[in-house]
Amino acid sequence: MRISRRSVLCSIAALGILAGPMRAAAQDAAWPTPPDAGEKGSPENPIKLGSNWTVGFLPAYSIGEIAKAHGWNIEVIDFASSSQRATALAQGSLDAAMLGWAASIKLAADGFPAVVIANSFSNGYAIIAGKDTGIKSVEDLKGKTVAITIGSMNEIHLLSQLERAAIAKEYVDIVQMNLSDMSLALARGDIDVMVSDEPASSVALTSGFGVLVKHPNDTDMGGINANVTTTRDFIENSEPAVQALVTAFVEAADHLKANPDTVLEQAKEIFKRDEDVVKLALQNISMDYQINPTQVRALIDWQMKLNQIKSEPDISTLITTQYLEAASE
């Protein structure tokens, strides 16, 4: 059954985490004055946020109710893929979008005035080996067949891990494969290793056909994954709306982190997996809205190295933490 926005809101409301009663005076100070009729963030002109039903984006589906309690209106619009959301943002159909960091960096590298105003979630990837391969570490990947999706974060994670272990990629049989096809290939023994996301990694571990080599979060990139991206024009023309969006997102994320049972129930509906799989998957996903510039810089360096981007974006204009700082005051 497809998870509904209503079910998210009902679950959150039942725990009393929607704005209103649970707000402290200090948090109220982070909210800008509500917009006048017709201004951005008003009922006639809501802030439009592109998102997708995934665990790391769950805060997006409660920000509308949180914002409404403070006189702001946010409309969340679902898109199937990060590329669709990026396109809608670039075309002006959205004010902000939940995007993978690699997509945001590519937008900026292509000359689009993208600005990341919050992180969304971190981690989520794992290097999983077949149970009978004898692979226990990255050093054991020499001569093995490893599946990645070329051009994606799992390619970057694999290559950064090989570099860290001082293994030239030519010593590993790297094969292109869609994420959705990796689990079956690993279970059949067609590949030795997959660099996968959740819940596929946790399915392999709980089903017994895969063993964990490592979570590839120990390079300078850490577990960088996804964020909230807007545009320079939106910031210049509607800065109070930007602050309202970030403040609502921070509050939603904080309350979800404080109520893991809510996240578990929603993740079970999103992943459509048994509870043991979902619990394990959630251990590898971190809702973290703080931006880490060191990780962003490291990811840019890898995208340049792999020719995923042709020019290096200016990190000083790509990211801003001022709205996060104001939301936390």
Disulfide bonds with the S-S distance in Angstrom:
none
